[in-house]
Amino acid sequence: MAGLSPDPRPAPPRLTDRAALVRQRARADRQGREHWPHALVLGEIEDRLGEVNRVFTSPAVVTGAVDFWAGAMPAARVVPDDTVLALEPGAHDLVIHAMALHWADDPVGQIVQCARALRPDGLFIAALPGGRTLAPLRRALAEAETALTGGLSPRVAPMGEIRDMGALLARGGLALPVADQVTQAVSYTGLMALARDLRAMGETNALDRRLRRPTRRSVLSAAAEILARDAADPQEPDRILLGLDLIFLTGWAPADNQPRPLRPGSAQVRLADALNPRTP
């Protein structure tokens, strides 16, 4: 419209090179992608659903591993974790965001879209790596690159802490938010074995600001030595031991029949009396 000036606010920086992420996932699929983290998440989600007194009839899954989840949940609508999700508003009573939220430029936007796809009182579950996942690898690469090149480039996607990730649920419009974490120990013979596993999972570096040329061999060798020193497996010192921290986020689409906190000041009994009832 005439007379209106452009929005002066800069666009937020991109976290992920989406084209690179799609390419590496496709390469992993062609070579027989390693799905063990997804299988671990599936088992955890099944346990959580078993504790809910509800039968879900219209589930959906958002994920970067479409083939795995389509096979694991054949009754679900399984869609890729695109910027705009292929989900219809109000069409589902369960939406699972599986192992993809850590690559999202706008994680709140992804949760908002999932929340819109839920019916009232529908359940949202997200599972993603976070916490200290790959922290020893990040430190080893940073130390080696800084010492040998004098610079530092992004190599490992940032991992959110559970308290920060849990806050995203309310921002996404979900009620009764809960966040919890499960840690899985993983042992490797060294850096190269870890790198091969990440490549097989389609989880290698797809950061938008990553180094766009091959890493020096000397940097990788130094990083391997640092990782072997700092992450040595106490049971097998010739191996490295890392922890995969899986964060699970659970929230419900708002509904009239859900429990709600009372209005401040409306309590009829003092907390001290409730905790220390008088004996007759």
Summary of the structure (lengths in Angstrom):
residues: 280
radius of gyration: 22.3
end to end distance: 75.9
largest distance: 78.5
contacts: 809
relative contact order: 0.16
helix: 37%
strand: 21%
